[in-house]
Amino acid sequence: MMEKIGEYEFTVDAYLTDFRGKATLPMIGGFMLQAATKHAEERGFGYSSMTSMQRVWVLSRMAIEIFEYPKNDTIMIIKTWVASVNRLFTERYFAFEDESGKEIGYAKSLWASIDLKERKPTNVLELDGLFGYITEKANPIEGLTKIPALKDNYEQASDFIVKYSDVDINKHLNSMKYIEHFVDVFDIDMFKEKEIRRIEINYISEGHYGTKIDIFKREEADYTFILEMRSGDVNVCSTRIIWK
């Protein structure tokens, strides 16, 4: 049996950084998905095993907290592990470190297994071996909380059409593209003065190729925002973003 906790190194190249020379939040999220994919594949419950059963992992919810954004031409280390498993979901945690081993952030995520044809949830407990990789390694950030629906006092912040570069292998909006479109509603001056400390995102439905997505925004408190993506009247995704 392999080690329960996987550890993976990523180089923060220039094209992955913003105007400040720091890794962007979508890029860090992309590293997370790569680490999760490798960890699951190496332990027998990844893409290959899932597709052989006509199943696929779907990211349902996620929270990321960054204490210090890695800079250009540095190494980011991501550790990931299975925190819990039940019939509908498995919870996966992440820890971020720089190359000296300093902790620079954490993340928590919730994943469902769905049938490729029916697009309906399957029983996660049926996956051989997954339960044996549960570990109780600490993750100090706040858990996944409820994101309130935007019912009043909000404004339209942006809109876009889901295009080729937005979609994944299922022709749906890529998990990290949601984050990319959300953070792009903020003016660049915000990034000059502050940084996103925490983002919590709830993936509600799939953004399909060719559809128009509207993004709505409300400031809940000083530098804390709730945003929603909607396709018509359908809420596709919601997020809470906290700046520090």
C-alpha positions in Angstrom: 0.0 0.0 0.0 1.3 3.4 -0.9 1.7 6.3 1.5 -1.6 7.8 2.4 -0.4 11.4 1.9 0.9 12.3 -1.6 3.5 15.0 -2.1 4.0 16.8 -5.4 6.3 19.6 -6.6 5.3 22.3 -9.0 7.5 25.1 -10.5 5.9 28.5 -10.6 7.0 29.6 -14.1 6.6 33.2 -15.4 3.6 32.4 -17.5 1.8 31.2 -14.4 2.2 34.5 -12.5 0.4 37.8 -12.6 1.8 41.4 -12.9 3.2 41.2 -9.4 5.2 38.1 -10.2 3.1 35.9 -8.0 1.2 32.7 -8.8 -2.5 33.4 -9.6 -5.3 31.7 -7.7 -6.5 29.8 -10.8 -3.0 28.5 -11.4 -2.7 27.3 -7.8 -6.1 25.6 -8.2 -4.8 23.9 -11.3 -1.8 22.6 -9.3 -4.3 21.2 -6.8 -6.2 19.3 -9.4 -3.0 17.9 -10.8 -2.0 16.7 -7.4 -5.4 15.2 -6.7 -5.4 13.4 -10.0 -1.9 12.0 -9.5 -2.7 10.9 -5.9 -5.9 9.1 -6.9 -4.4 7.5 -10.0 -1.4 6.2 -8.2 -3.6 4.6 -5.5 -6.1 2.9 -7.8 -9.1 5.2 -7.7 -8.2 7.8 -10.4 -9.3 8.5 -13.9 -8.4 5.2 -15.4 -10.1 3.1 -12.8 -13.1 5.3 -12.7 -13.7 5.4 -16.4 -13.4 1.6 -16.6 -16.5 1.6 -14.3 -18.2 4.3 -16.4 -17.7 6.8 -13.6 -15.9 10.1 -13.1 -15.0 12.3 -10.2 -16.7 15.7 -10.0 -15.6 18.5 -7.8 -18.5 19.7 -5.8 -17.2 22.3 -3.3 -13.8 23.7 -2.4 -12.2 26.2 -0.1 -8.7 27.6 -0.6 -6.7 29.8 1.8 -3.4 31.3 0.8 -1.2 32.9 3.5 1.6 33.7 1.1 1.4 33.5 -2.7 4.4 31.7 -4.3 6.6 33.9 -6.5 8.0 33.4 -10.0 10.7 30.8 -10.4 10.1 29.1 -7.1 8.9 25.6 -6.1 5.5 25.0 -4.6 4.9 21.7 -2.8 1.4 20.4 -2.5 0.5 17.6 -0.1 -2.9 15.9 -0.5 -4.8 13.2 1.3 -8.3 11.6 1.7 -9.9 13.1 4.8 -13.3 11.3 4.8 -15.5 9.0 2.7 -19.3 8.5 2.8 -21.9 7.2 0.3 -22.2 10.4 -1.6 -18.9 12.2 -1.2 -15.2 12.0 -0.4 -13.4 14.9 1.3 -9.9 15.7 0.1 -7.5 18.0 1.9 -4.4 19.9 0.7 -1.5 21.6 2.3 0.8 24.1 0.5 4.5 24.6 1.3 7.4 26.5 -0.2 10.6 24.7 -1.0 11.9 25.3 2.5 8.9 23.5 4.0 7.2 26.7 5.2 3.4 26.4 5.2 1.8 28.9 2.8 -1.8 27.7 2.6 -4.4 25.0 2.8 -7.4 23.8 1.0 -10.4 21.5 1.5 -12.5 20.0 -1.2 -15.6 17.7 -1.6 -15.9 15.3 -4.5 -18.8 13.2 -5.9 -18.7 10.2 -8.2 -21.2 10.3 -11.1 -22.2 7.9 -13.8 -20.8 9.0 -17.1 -24.0 8.2 -19.0 -26.7 9.1 -16.6 -24.8 12.0 -15.0 -26.2 10.8 -11.6 -24.4 10.3 -8.3 -23.0 6.8 -7.6 -22.1 5.2 -4.3 -18.5 6.3 -3.3 -18.3 3.5 -0.8 -18.2 1.0 -3.6 -14.8 2.1 -4.7 -12.2 -0.5 -3.6 -9.3 0.8 -1.6 -10.5 4.4 -1.2 -11.6 3.9 2.4 -8.2 2.6 3.4 -6.4 5.8 2.5 -8.3 8.0 5.0 -5.9 9.9 7.2 -6.5 12.3 10.1 -3.7 14.8 9.2 -4.7 18.2 10.5 -6.0 21.0 8.3 -6.5 24.2 10.3 -8.6 26.3 8.0 -12.3 26.8 8.4 -14.5 24.0 6.8 -16.9 24.4 3.9 -19.7 26.7 4.9 -23.0 27.7 3.3 -22.8 30.5 0.7 -26.0 32.6 0.8 -28.0 33.0 -2.4 -28.1 36.5 -3.9 -31.7 37.6 -3.6 -31.4 41.3 -3.3 -28.9 44.2 -3.2 -26.6 42.8 -5.8 -25.3 44.0 -9.1 -24.2 42.4 -12.4 -20.5 42.4 -12.5 -19.7 40.6 -15.8 -20.9 38.1 -18.4 -19.3 35.7 -20.9 -20.0 32.9 -23.4 -18.5 29.5 -22.6 -16.0 28.9 -25.3 -13.4 26.4 -26.4 -10.7 27.4 -23.9 -13.2 27.3 -21.1 -14.3 23.6 -21.4 -12.9 20.4 -20.1 -13.0 16.8 -21.5 -16.8 16.7 -20.8 -17.4 19.9 -22.8 -18.4 21.7 -19.5 -16.9 24.7 -17.9 -13.5 23.7 -16.4 -13.4 23.8 -12.6 -10.6 26.4 -12.6 -12.3 28.5 -15.2 -15.0 29.3 -12.8 -12.4 30.8 -10.4 -10.7 32.6 -13.3 -13.9 34.3 -14.4 -14.9 35.1 -10.7 -11.6 36.8 -9.9 -11.6 38.7 -13.2 -14.6 40.8 -12.1 -12.3 42.7 -9.7 -10.3 45.7 -10.9 -6.6 45.4 -11.1 -6.2 48.1 -8.4 -7.6 45.6 -5.9 -4.7 43.3 -6.6 -2.3 46.2 -6.1 -3.5 46.9 -2.6 -4.7 43.5 -1.3 -4.7 39.7 -1.9 -7.4 37.1 -1.9 -7.0 35.3 1.4 -9.8 32.8 1.0 -12.1 31.6 -1.7 -14.9 29.2 -1.2 -16.7 27.9 -4.2 -19.8 25.8 -4.6 -20.2 24.0 -8.0 -24.0 23.7 -8.4 -24.6 22.8 -12.1 -22.6 22.4 -15.3 -21.7 25.4 -17.5 -22.2 24.0 -21.1 -20.3 25.1 -24.2 -21.9 28.0 -26.0 -24.1 29.2 -23.2 -24.1 32.7 -21.8 -23.1 33.1 -18.2 -23.9 36.2 -16.1 -21.9 37.0 -13.0 -23.6 38.8 -10.1 -21.8 40.3 -7.1 -22.6 41.7 -3.6 -20.2 43.0 -0.9 -21.2 41.3 2.3 -18.7 43.1 4.5 -15.5 45.0 4.0 -13.7 43.2 1.3 -15.9 40.1 1.6 -17.9 39.3 -1.6 -20.6 36.8 -2.6 -20.7 36.1 -6.3 -23.0 33.9 -8.5 -22.8 32.6 -12.0 -26.2 32.1 -13.6 -27.3 30.7 -17.0 -30.7 32.3 -17.4 -32.5 31.6 -14.1 -30.2 28.6 -13.2 -27.6 29.2 -10.6 -24.5 27.5 -12.0 -21.9 28.3 -9.3 -21.5 30.5 -6.2 -18.5 31.8 -4.3 -17.4 33.8 -1.3 -14.1 35.7 -1.7 -12.3 37.3 1.2 -9.6 39.9 0.6 -6.9 40.8 3.1 
